Amino acid sequence: MAQEIRLSKKDRIAIWWRSTFIQGSWNYERMQNGGWVYAMIPAIKKLYKTEEDRKAALQRHLEFFNTHPYIASPILGVTLALEEERANGAPVDDVAIQGVKVGMMGPLAGIGDPVFWFTLKPILGALAASLALTGNILGPIIYFVFWNLLRMGFMWYTQEFGYKAGSKITEDLSGGILQDVTKGASILGMFILGSLVNRWVSITFTPIVSSVKLSEGAFIDWANLPAGTEGIKTAFEQFAAGLALSDTKITTLQDNLDSLIPGLAPLLLTLLCMWLLKKKVSPIVIILGLFAIGVVFHLIGIM
Amino acid sequence: MDLNVIQIILVLVVAFLAGVEGILDEFHFHQPIIACTLIGLVTGQLVPCLILGGTLQLIALGWANIGAAVAPDAALASVASAIILVLSGQGEAGVASSIAIAVPLAIAGLLLTIFVRTIATGIVHIMDGAAKEGNFRKIELWQWIAICLQGLRIAIPAGLILMVDAGPVRTALEGMPVWLTDGLAIGGGMVVAVGYAMVINMMATKEVWPFFAIGFVLATISDITLMGLGAIGLSLALIYIALSKMGGSGTGGSNTGDPVGDIIDNY
């Protein structure tokens, strides 16, 4: 190796700025992939000089990607380190890079959503809103300034952290560690995909399979509860003791499916999509078809 | 109240920014407290719009895009209700009725963003083509076109409201059938599977399928957060790699693929 190519701080700042637009071409097929490749472009230009290498790099960064938009930054950092090693001749293959991306995106999105969307935003929003309600212009200003300072700082420092940690992972060029990382990443990736299919694909069948009249004493007898707070207390006690809320037990098709295998329908749907994709059916056709199915099935009362 | 040409242009610029942010979720121009205030600023009705923004912000505190799900659209809700408030000329007295209009608008905005996100699917296919040609500028151009479409998603309805006035907007929104909005939301819950299917097709080998099964089963235990699942997955990966190495070094050079045979030979 004559001379190692390194990404300068200026490159990394350009990538940091571009990662602001990662959700710009968010789409139902590969989600943040367009924004991801847009952010990677300065690195690809710097690291790869031949036309072939550049085309290959652009194509591998157009693969599926989706996470919390700010959490993409540490993943970008690690990916930059991996690409840098690859450009300098290390045997980092496409599957390794994709595996690292997928393996990190799920668990890390699990940090981003609660921290930013459910903690910081409501707190800052509530503070700013209470100022705004009194006609105080400081409300929106505080919200805007603090939110963006926190966000931009977080994105820069975590990207740098990922970049440095990623370089360390790939420092050992004997290949042993890299192979382990590749295999480990695809194991983690598949594991997370399995759980995401179960958690994030939502299908609910609404048809009622059975509705059974419950016997006396198996449900809360609302009419004969003591009056006032005493009645509420009794109702809660009975509910906690396992009594049903009404005198008929309604079982939907979904309840039946859930008692068999929870998440069976999402799994089958995912397998069906995999099969259709292998049959070269366009993803756009599948997506439009699923929307149509959603509307039609809802109309005839299945979903 | 009538707006002059400069004010109309500025309102449209704010609407465009809010639309862009509705997808980016970065600078937060689409948050009611920012979007409504900016519209108030450019139309000279700062205080009523500021109060509207604060009120809407409290309603929208928990609205967030999680995973592939799309939250009710704060961008259209805040921009359109602020414009309607300004047009009505009622000042602070009009805040309540503007809010009543904002919530159905948030749902309408949700449908528009689903629509644009579906168009973006076509755009990334154009990017695929550009990647094959190694054309950086074309990818960048289409990224910006996609961003601008999201901006127009809010700017165009804002322009329409400025033209037709508030009354017809309200009627049109109430006319949108529930079965259509619900059905599309159900479809939105399913299309996520397409993305996962694509990644699985790329990563799956016989060796790693069992880990998919484990992840799938563990995810049914709702007490385990995604972070927890991540920790389990990472541990499994580390254990698997460590164990597969032990197997390799244990049998050493005389590995005939028959451990019992090896023991007998050595004995």
Interface residues (C-beta under 8 A of the other chain):
Chain A: T20 F21 I22 Q23 G24 S25 W26 N27 Y28 E29 R30 M31 N33 G34 G35 V37 Y38 I41 I44 K45 E51 R54 K55 L58 Q59 L62 E63 F64 N66 P69 V95 Q98 G99 V102 G103 G106 P107 L108 A109 G110 I111 D113 W117 F118 K121 P122 G125 A126 A128 A129 S130 L131 A132 L133 G135 N136 I137 G139 P140 Y143 F144 W147 N148 R151 D180 K183 G184 A185 S186 I187 L188 G189 M190 F191 I192 L193 G194 S195 L196 V197 N198 R199 W200 V201 S202 I203 T204 P262 G263 P266 L267 L269 T270 L271 C273 M274 L276 L277 K278 P283 I284 I286 I287 L288 L290 F291 A292 I293 G294 V295 V296 F297 H298 L299 M303
Chain B: V20 I23 L24 D25 E26 F27 H28 Q31 I33 I34 T37 L46 V47 L50 I51 G53 G54 T55 Q57 L58 A60 L61 G62 A64 I66 G67 A68 A69 R117 T118 A120 T121 G122 I123 V124 H125 M127 D128 A130 A131 K132 E133 G134 F136 I139 E140 W142 Q143 W144 A146 I147 Q150 W179 L180 D182 G183 L184 A185 I186 G187 G188 G189 M190 V191 V192 A193 V194 G195 Y196 A197 M198 V199 I200 N201 M202 M203 A204 T205 V208 W209 F211 F212 A213 I214 G215 F216 V217 L218 A219 T220 T225 L226 M227 L229 G230 A231 I232 G233 L234 L236 A237 L238 Y240 I241
